[in-house]
Amino acid sequence: MRMANILNRIRAGIQLLVEDAVVFDAFCFMNRAMILQRNIMNFSKKHGAGVECSFKDFVDPRKPENNFGWRPFQIAFILMNLKAIVDPAGKEREIVDLLYFPTGGGKTEALRQYGAGCPYCAGRRLLRGFNDLATKFPDVAAEWSEKNLPQKADDVLAFSNQKAWWQGKCGHEYSQAERIR
């Protein structure tokens, strides 16, 4: 039954790519970003080792070594979660999928020790009263300007680097990213 549900979710992701041009364009953008990141990494490794090279060599699509392909489990994971990404009101948003790779590199232990495995503890997802700006930094939130309304300081993730309006104790208002305050 679980495998059938997973297969149905993958098929739904493929169907979204076929039927929705915006989803397809976003998927293509994601793939371009991934290959560019990989090409930059490969260039950095070679250039960082003192080998004379040009970045153009690493983005030339005619060179087979510049090709990028997803591993089957990676593309399956993306496709089966695509509907949840696209539809914020969908029931798929309640599903939690976990990819786990026991490599022995200590990632799991580090994630558990520092709370980075939890999206709330790691500061990747907002939980009001826990990791919002008003809760974490009430002194900074006190300078939150009314120009930001209807958004309030407890609507913003602490350390989000989101640009906002602030009213200093002097009364002057200015726009600045939250993280560098």
C-alpha positions as CSV (number, residue, x, y, z in Angstrom):
1,M,0.0,0.0,0.0
2,R,2.8,2.5,0.9
3,M,4.6,1.8,-2.4
4,A,1.4,2.3,-4.3
5,N,1.0,5.7,-2.6
6,I,4.5,6.7,-3.4
7,L,4.1,5.7,-7.0
8,N,0.9,7.7,-7.2
9,R,2.6,10.7,-5.8
10,I,5.5,10.4,-8.3
11,R,2.9,10.1,-11.1
12,A,1.1,13.2,-9.8
13,G,4.4,15.1,-9.9
14,I,5.0,14.1,-13.5
15,Q,1.5,15.1,-14.4
16,L,2.1,18.5,-12.9
17,L,5.2,18.9,-15.1
18,V,3.1,18.0,-18.1
19,E,0.1,20.1,-17.4
20,D,1.4,23.2,-15.6
21,A,3.9,25.5,-17.5
22,V,4.9,27.4,-14.4
23,V,5.7,24.2,-12.5
24,F,7.7,22.9,-15.6
25,D,9.6,26.2,-15.8
26,A,10.4,26.1,-12.1
27,F,11.6,22.5,-12.5
28,C,13.8,23.5,-15.4
29,F,15.2,26.4,-13.4
30,M,16.0,24.0,-10.5
31,N,17.9,21.7,-12.9
32,R,19.9,24.6,-14.3
33,A,20.8,25.8,-10.8
34,M,21.9,22.3,-9.9
35,I,24.1,21.9,-12.9
36,L,25.6,25.3,-12.5
37,Q,26.4,24.6,-8.8
38,R,28.0,21.3,-9.8
39,N,30.1,23.1,-12.5
40,I,31.2,25.8,-10.1
41,M,32.2,23.1,-7.6
42,N,34.3,21.2,-10.2
43,F,35.9,24.4,-11.4
44,S,36.7,25.4,-7.8
45,K,38.3,22.1,-7.1
46,K,40.6,22.3,-10.1
47,H,41.3,26.0,-9.8
48,G,41.8,25.7,-6.1
49,A,44.4,23.0,-6.6
50,G,46.4,25.5,-8.7
51,V,45.5,24.0,-12.1
52,E,45.2,26.7,-14.8
53,C,41.7,26.5,-16.2
54,S,38.8,28.5,-17.5
55,F,35.3,28.4,-16.1
56,K,34.0,28.2,-19.7
57,D,35.5,24.7,-19.8
58,F,33.2,23.6,-17.0
59,V,29.9,25.0,-18.5
60,D,30.4,23.8,-22.1
61,P,27.4,21.5,-22.8
62,R,29.4,19.7,-25.5
63,K,31.7,18.2,-23.0
64,P,30.3,14.9,-21.6
65,E,32.0,15.5,-18.2
66,N,29.8,18.6,-17.7
67,N,26.6,16.5,-18.0
68,F,24.5,16.3,-14.9
69,G,22.0,13.6,-14.1
70,W,19.8,12.8,-11.1
71,R,20.2,9.5,-9.3
72,P,16.9,7.7,-9.4
73,F,16.1,8.1,-5.7
74,Q,16.7,11.9,-6.0
75,I,14.4,12.5,-8.9
76,A,11.8,10.2,-7.4
77,F,12.0,12.2,-4.1
78,I,11.6,15.5,-6.0
79,L,8.7,14.2,-8.1
80,M,6.8,12.7,-5.2
81,N,7.0,16.0,-3.3
82,L,6.2,18.3,-6.2
83,K,2.5,18.5,-5.5
84,A,3.1,19.5,-1.9
85,I,5.5,22.2,-3.0
86,V,3.0,23.6,-5.5
87,D,-0.2,23.4,-3.5
88,P,0.1,25.0,-0.1
89,A,-3.4,23.8,0.8
90,G,-2.9,20.2,-0.3
91,K,-3.1,17.2,1.9
92,E,0.4,16.2,0.8
93,R,1.8,19.0,3.0
94,E,1.0,16.9,6.0
95,I,3.3,14.1,4.8
96,V,6.9,14.0,6.0
97,D,9.4,12.2,3.8
98,L,12.9,11.5,5.1
99,L,15.9,10.7,3.0
100,Y,18.5,9.0,5.2
101,F,22.0,7.9,4.1
102,P,24.1,6.1,6.7
103,T,27.5,7.2,5.4
104,G,29.4,7.2,8.7
105,G,30.3,10.8,8.3
106,G,28.7,12.0,11.6
107,K,26.0,14.1,10.0
108,T,23.2,12.5,11.9
109,E,24.9,12.9,15.3
110,A,25.7,16.6,14.5
111,L,22.1,17.2,13.4
112,R,20.7,15.7,16.6
113,Q,23.2,17.4,18.9
114,Y,22.6,20.9,17.4
115,G,18.9,20.5,16.5
116,A,19.7,21.1,12.8
117,G,17.5,18.2,11.7
118,C,14.4,19.9,13.0
119,P,13.4,22.7,10.6
120,Y,12.1,24.8,13.5
121,C,15.3,24.4,15.6
122,A,17.5,25.0,12.6
123,G,15.7,28.2,11.8
124,R,14.4,27.1,8.4
125,R,10.7,27.1,9.3
126,L,8.8,29.7,11.4
127,L,7.1,28.6,14.6
128,R,5.6,31.6,16.4
129,G,6.6,31.8,20.0
130,F,9.7,29.8,19.4
131,N,11.9,31.1,16.6
132,D,10.3,34.3,15.4
133,L,12.0,37.7,15.6
134,A,9.7,39.0,18.5
135,T,10.4,35.9,20.6
136,K,14.1,35.6,20.0
137,F,15.0,39.3,20.0
138,P,12.3,41.3,21.7
139,D,14.6,44.4,21.9
140,V,15.1,44.3,18.2
141,A,11.4,43.6,17.6
142,A,10.6,46.7,19.7
143,E,12.0,48.8,16.8
144,W,9.7,47.1,14.2
145,S,8.1,49.9,12.2
146,E,4.4,50.2,11.4
147,K,5.4,50.6,7.8
148,N,5.8,46.8,7.8
149,L,2.1,46.2,8.6
150,P,0.2,43.9,8.2
151,Q,3.4,41.9,8.8
152,K,4.5,41.9,12.4
153,A,7.8,40.9,14.1
154,D,6.3,37.6,15.1
155,D,5.6,36.8,11.4
156,V,9.3,36.9,10.6
157,L,11.8,34.1,11.2
158,A,14.7,35.3,13.4
159,F,17.9,35.5,11.3
160,S,15.9,35.5,8.1
161,N,17.9,38.3,6.6
162,Q,14.6,39.8,5.5
163,K,14.6,43.5,4.7
164,A,12.2,45.5,6.8
165,W,11.5,48.9,8.1
166,W,12.8,49.9,11.6
167,Q,12.1,52.9,13.8
168,G,15.1,53.7,16.0
169,K,14.8,55.0,19.5
170,C,15.6,58.4,18.0
171,G,12.4,58.2,16.0
172,H,14.1,57.9,12.5
173,E,12.8,55.1,10.2
174,Y,15.1,53.2,7.9
175,S,15.1,50.0,5.8
176,Q,17.6,47.3,6.6
177,A,18.0,43.5,6.6
178,E,17.1,42.0,10.1
179,R,20.2,39.8,10.3
180,I,22.7,42.7,10.3
181,R,21.0,44.8,12.9
